[in-house]
Amino acid sequence: MTRMAVLTEADLRAIVPLDLAAIDCVENAFRALATKAVVMPPILRLDIPEHRGEVDVKTAYVPGLDGFAIKISPGFFDNPNLGLPSTNGMMVLLSATTGVVQALLLDNGYLTDIRTAAAGAVAAKHVSRPDASVAAVFGAGMQAMLQLEALCLVRPIREARIWARDGEKAKLAARTLTRKLGFPVRAEGDPKRAVEGADVIVTTTPAESPILKSAWLQPGQHLTAMGSDAEHKNEVEPEAIARASLYVADSLKQTRRLGELHHAIQAGCVAADADFAELGQIIAGQRPGRIGADQVTIVDLTGTGIQDTAIATLAFARARERGKGMTFES
């Protein structure tokens, strides 16, 4: 007889908030990617262009963890016009010893939102200036707001700007964040002005052509680009990758194929075999991170299966501790 836990989005929201523990969980996942024999196959991807839809399947096995997750993550970017969220999905946690399903996490994309925001915080923690206090966020959706919230957990942010193609949505997000975070967040109609004087910039959009120009980046700034998680997506002008003092990948193999680095290689700005540090290597002390206050740094986050296994494992452990979810026997 086997037992399987089923956890709803409400269950998961109650036990896995966006906090320092979630950030630590994702940080440890990046460290494991650099220090352990992690098995992480390429992303399985399905595109449904007539509905601006995409479905990604990600997974990873981490030696030492009892289980591994398989995540199904749809993103349908016309959904807001239908009154539906752009993203949803679910995770399945299986035993790494027997392959038996341990848990079905019906999170509707919530755990992905949390681990993605946590990854942005980890990037800023290890690569941005420690005194970074002004943030600029491109995008006004859920992930844009979570990225700013996560950033505040690792850096002394006191002011932020939001730019989005939909100006009204940016204004609404700015008002919401000002109330929640307790410091001024303003909607900026000009993306260049949003970048000026910012210490940390985060791009969170599904843009297919650059929305951030290389020439806008100033000494000392850090950019976390996390929207380019497919070959056709491109938020940052390719020249910026070549110009940066330090470029960091979540997975170099992956960003060469579908991140901002992919576009820099295609544009001839960077050699296809150029060697760059991975975030896990910096966390583990294997490669240097920022070495000067005036450096322009870029972290390219495309989303890795190891983050999903890490957050799913955390959720399952907390569910057992707190008696959350339903259990089915078969």
N, C-alpha and C positions, 0 to 999 in steps of 0.2 A: 504493500500500500504506500502511495506517495501523497504528500501534502503540498498544496499550492496556495500561496497567499494572493489575494486580489486587492489591490489598493487603488482607490479612486483619486481623482485630482484633489478633491477636498481633503482626503486622508493625507496626501503628499504635501499639500500646502501647510497643513498643521504641523508636520514633523520635519520639513526641509525648507526653512526660510532662507532668504539670502542674508547670510551672516558670515562671521569670520570662520566658523567651522566649515561652511560650504567652500569658502575660498581656500582653506587649508586642504580640504579634500581634493580639489582640482590641482592645487600646487603640488601635492604629493603624486598625483597622476602624471603630471609633466616630469617630475623628478624620476619616476619609475621608467618613463619612456627613454630616459637617458642612461639609466643605471641597471635596468633589468632586461631579461630576454622576452620583452613584450611581443606578442603576436598580434599585429594589427593590419588586416588586409585592406586593400583599396576600397574606397566607398563604392557601393553599388548605387547607381543613379538611374532614375526613370524621369524623362521629361514629357510633359503634356502641354505643348506650346499653345494650343488653341484656347486653353483656360489659364494661361500663365502659371502653370502648375509644375511642380517638381517633387519627387519623392527620393529621399536619401535613406539608405540602410547602412548603419555603422555598427562596428563591434570591435572588441579587443579582449585578448586574454592576458592577464597580468599574473605572473608567477607569485604565489603567496596569497592571492585572494581566493576565497572559497567559491566564488561564482564569476560569471561573465555575462555581460548584457548584449542583447541584440536590439537595436533601436530602429523603428520605422518612423521617419520624420517627413511628413508632407508639408509643402509650402505652396499655397495657392494665393497669388498676390492680388487677384481681383476679388477675393472673398469679402473685404470690407464693404464693397459696393452691394453685397448681398446680406450685410449685417452679420457676417461671420468672421472669426479671426483668421489671419493669414496663415497661421501655423497650427498644427495639432500633432497627434501621433501617440505612440505608446512604446514602452520598453518591456522586453521579456528577460528575466534574470534566470540563468540556468546554472546548475552545479558544475563547477570545473572538474569535479571528480567523476561524476556519473552522467552528466548531460541532462539530468532530470530537471524539468521546469520548477523553479523555486517560487517565482513570483511573477505576476502579471501587473505591470504598473500602468494604469490607464490615466496617464498624466495630461493628455491633450497638449503635449509640448511644454508643460510647466517645468519639468526637470531639465529639459534642453535650455529653456530660458535661464534657469538658475545657473547651470554649469557654464553657459556661454558668458553670462555676466561675471561670474566668478573668474573665468579665464581672462577677461579684460582687466579685472582687478589684479590678478597675478602678473600680467604683463606690465602694468603700471608700477606695481610694487618693486619689480626687479629691474626695470629699464628706465622709467621716468625719473626726473629729479626728485629727491625726497621732499623738497620744499614746494612742490607743484601745488598751486592754489587756485588757478583759473582753468576751467575746462570748457571745451567746445565739443558739442555733439552734433553729428550730421544724422538726421533722421528724427522722427517724432513718434515712433511706434513703441510698443512694449519694451523691446530690447534696448532702444535708445534710453528710455527712462531707467531701466534696470542697470544699464552700464554706468550711468551717473551715480545711482545709488550705491553700486558696488565700489566705484572709484572713491567715494567718500569714506569707505571703511579702511582704505590703505593710504590715502593722501589727504592733507589738510585743505580740502576744497572750500573756498569761501564765495566763489562766484562762478556762474556758468552761462553759456549761450547755447541756444539750439537753433539750427538751421534745417529746414525741410522744404521740399518742393511745394508742399501744401502749407502755406503760411498760417492758415487758421488752425491747423492741427498742431503746428509748432507753438502757437500762442497758448493753446489749451494745455499742451504738455508742460510749457514753461510755468503756467499758473499752478498746475498740479504739483510740480516739483518744488516750486518756491514754498508752497504750504507744507509739503512733506519733509523737506530737507532743512528748512529754516534759514536759507540764504538766498540772495537774489538770483533767479534764473530768468533770462530774457530771451524772447524769440528774436532772431536776427534775420532780416530779409536778404542780406548779402553774404554769401558764404565766405568771401574773402575777409570781410569785416569780422565774421565769427571767429576766424582763425587768428586774426591779429592780436597779439598779446596773450594768447592762450598758452598754458604750460603743457596741457594734455589735450589731444584731439582724438575723438573716437568716431569712426564712421560705421554706421549700422544699417545701411540701405541695400536694396537689391539692384542698385544702379548697374547699367550695362555699358556706360561710358563715363569717363572720369568726372567726378564732381568736386575733386580737390586737386588744385594745380600745384605742381612742384615749386613754382616761384613763390607761393604764399608761405611756405615753411620757413621759419626763422630760427636762428641759433638757440639751442636749449630746449626746443620743443620736442615732445614725444607724440607719436601717432600710433594708435592701435586701429588697424583696419580689419574689421571682422565681417564685412558683408559679402566679400568675394569668395563664396564657398562653392562656386561652380565655374566651369570654363568660360562661360559667356558673361560673367559678372566682373565689373571693373569699376572701383570707386576712386582710385588714386592714379594720377598721371604717371605713366611708367618711368619718366625721367626722375621722379622722386626716389625711386628705389636705388638708382645709381648714385644719386646725390647724397643720400643719407650717410651719416658717419657710421651708423650701425643698423643693419637689417637683421631681424630675427624671425625665424619661422616657427610655427607650432610643430610642424612636421615638414622638413625640407623636401622630402620626396613628394609630399602632397602639394605644397605651395608652388613647386615647379610645374605641377600639372594643372592646378586650378585656382591658385591664389593671385595676389597682386604681383608676385614674382613671375608667375606664368606670363602675364602681359608685358612685363619688363623684358623678359627673354624674347618674346615674340616681336617686340619693337626694336630689338637689337641694342637695348640699353645695358643689358647684363648678359654675360656668357651663360650658355645653358648648363655648363658644369661648374659655375662659380660656387665656391664653398662659403656657406654662411652658418652662423650659430643657430641652434634650436633653443627654444625657451627652456626646456628641461635641462640642457647642458649648462645654461647660465645659472639656473636654480641649484644645480648640483656642484657648481664651482668648477666645471670642466672647461668652460670658455668664459672670457671676460664679457661683462655687460657694459653699461655706460661707464666711461672712464673720465669724462669731462663735462662740466656744467653747460658748455656751449654746443655740445654734440646734438645733431638732429638724429633722432632714433625712430625706427619703425618696427612694430611687431605685426606680423601678418598671421591672423588667426582664421583658419579655414574650418575648424571644428574637427576633433579627432575622436575616434571610437573609445579611446582610453578614458576620456572625460565622461562618456556615457556609462561605462562599466563602473567608474569610481562613484558617480553620483547615485547610480542605481544600487550599488552595494551599501552606501551610506543610508539610503532610504529604507532598504530592507532591514538593516540592522536596527534602525530606530523604530520601525514598525513592530518588530518583535519585542523590543524593550518596552514599548508603550501600549501594546495590545491593539494596534490599529489594523484595519482591514478585515476582510473575510477570508476564512480558510476552507478550502475544498479538498476532499480526499477522493482518491481514485485508485 
